[in-house]
Amino acid sequence: MKIHVFTFNPFQENTYIAADADGTCVIIDPGMADAQEDSVLFGFIEEAGYTPQFILNTHCHLDHILGNKACRERYSVPLIASRNELPMLERAPSASLIWGVPYRESPLPDQFVSEGDVVKAGDMEFAVLDVPGHSPGHVAFVHHRMGYVFSGDVLFLGSVGRTDLPMCDAAQIVNSIREKMYDLPEEFVILPGHGPETTVGHEKRNNPFVSATHAAF
């Protein structure tokens, strides 16, 4: 599996492409904010000869869904998210006004997922983990065979997702990290929604906000 990362929009959000050897790919958290950023992502996909099969949303905060509409229209593939993220989609227009970022209205998900589901695309399999706290229906997509975790805004290098936004829950995100993320093998690579990658083991030993045994906030 090949993974490519693009950083888009004023929030510096990470958009991922995961592709198998035959060129089947998924687009994870498309954050393109305008036509110029669309052209960067679409140009790459088409020059690489990739064939998108799904659009995956870890969660539906504004910065992670700005490119949903463009991707859906370009490739006519299903959009997948948690049903519990529908309130975030409903809040997106007001969030765009608060943050001063134009909103290209996301379509509703074509398919809902929750923990225990597996999204299959080509020879790739992404297991779904429910990891709420930063948002009510936040999920992570885990490729167990390769050891990659598309974690959205749950766990970052030396940090965690913010919990001061509407419908966040600090206790939930601590539980999600300790009971779900830290339960994964230590060598698994965390591919977050912002910033550089890290590993499960590094965060268990070094994250100042949530240790493996207790919460710091």
N, C-alpha and C positions, 0 to 999 in steps of 0.2 A: 504494500500500500504506500502511495506517495501522498504527502501532505504539503499543502501550500497555504501560506498565510498572507493576507492583505490587510492593511490597516486603513480604515476609512472613517469619514465623517468627523465633525468637530470633537467628538468624544474619544477619538483614537481607538475605535473598536476593532477587534480582530475578527475578520471574516475568513473562514477556512474552506478549502477544497480538499476533499479526501477522494483519491482515485485508485482503482485497482489496476492490475496489469493490462487489462483489456480496454481501459479507458472509461469504464463506467465510473461516475463520480456523484458525490453528494455535495451540496452547498450548505454550509453550517453558519447560521446567523449572518445573513447577508446585510451588511450595514451601509451599502453605498447610498450616499446622500443626494447625488445628482447624476446627470447624464455623463459627465466626464469620468466619475468613478464607475459608473456602469460599464463604460467602454474599456476600462482597465480590466475588470473582472471578465467580461464577456470575451474580450480580445484574447485574454490568456486561455480561457476554456476552449475557445474555438481553434486557436493556433496549436494548442496541445492535442487537439483531436478528441477531447473528452466529451462524453455524453452524460449530461446530468440526469439523474433518476429521481432524486428527492431534494427538497429544501427542508432543512431541519432547523427548528428554533429551540435553543436551550430555554429561552424565556422571551417574553414579548415586551420588554422595555424598549423605548423609542430607538435607541442607538443600535439595537440588534435586529430591527425589523424594517429599517428604512429602505432596504433593497428587496424586500419580499415581493412587492408588486412588479418591479422590473424583471426579476428572475422568473416569476410565475408567467408573465406575459411572453418572455423570451423563449422559455423552454417548455411551457405547458406541462409541468410536472407537479405532483402533489406536494403541498405544504403540510408539514407535520409539526405538532406542538402538543402541549398538555392542555386538556380542557380547562384546567384551573387557571390558565393564562388568559382566558377570554376577558376578564376585567381589565387586564393590562392593555389589551387591544382597544377596549372601549375608552381607556384613559389616554391613549396615544395622541389624539388631536389636542387635548388640553395640555399635555406634556410638551408638545411642539411649540405651543404658545409660551409656556413658562420658560423654556430653554431657548427660544428664538431660532429653532431649526425647522425649516419647512418639512411638512409631513406628506409623503406619498402614501396614501391610504393602503394599508396591507389588506389583502384578502383574508377571509377567515380560513382557518386550517381545513384541509381536506381530510385529514386523518388525525385522530387524537391518540396519544400514547401515555403510558404510565409505567411504573416500575414492574419489571417482569416481561415487558414487551421487548422484542428484538426487531430492529429495522434491518432488512437485508437488501443490499444493493450490489449486484454482481457477486463477487466472492467475498464481499465485506459484510460483517455483521456487527451492528451497534446495539449493545444492551442498554436499556433505559434504566436509570436510577432516579428516583424522586429525591430531590435535594432542595426543598423549599427553605425560605427564610429571606433571601434577597428579593424574591417575588413568590407568590403563593403556589404557583405550579411549575417552578423551576425544575428542569431535569438536566441530567448529564448523560452524554452518549459515550459508552465505553466499548472500545475495540479490544477485547480481551486477548486475542491472538497476538496482536502487535504491541499491546501494552500502552494504549493511548486513551486519554480521557479528555473529551471535549467538555469542559467544565463550566462554560459560560462565566457568570459573575459570582460564583460561590467561593472559590479558592484561588488566590493569586500567589505569586512569589513574595513571601513575607507579608501577606495581607489577606483580607477576606472581603467579600462583597458588602457594600454599605447597607445599613439597615435603618436609615433615617428617611426613607422614601415611603409614600403611601403603600400600605399592605405589606410592608416588610415586617420581619419578626426576628429579633436578635437571638432569642432562645432557640428558635427553629434552625437558624443557620449554623449555630454551634452544634446542635445535634446532627444536622446533615453532614457537617464536616467530620465530626468525631465518629459517627456511627456508619457513615456511608463512604466518604472519601478516604478516611484513614483506615478503613477496613480493606481497601484494595492493596495489592502487592506494592511494596515500597519502591520498586523500580519503575512502576507505571509513570508515564510522563503526563503531566497536567498541561493541557493546552487551553489557557484561559481566555476570557473575553476581552481582556486588556493586558498589555505588558508581555514580558517574556515568559517562556515555558519554565516549569519547575518539575519536581517529582514528588510523589506521595511521601517518600521517606524524608526528603529534605524538609518538607513542611511539618511533618510529625515532630521532627527534632528541633526545628528552628522558628516556626511561625509564632510571632509574639502575641497574636490575638487568640488563637485556639491551639492549645497543646493537645497531645493525645489523651491526656487524663483530666484536664480541667480547662474551663474557659477563663480568659483574661478580661472579658467584658460582659 
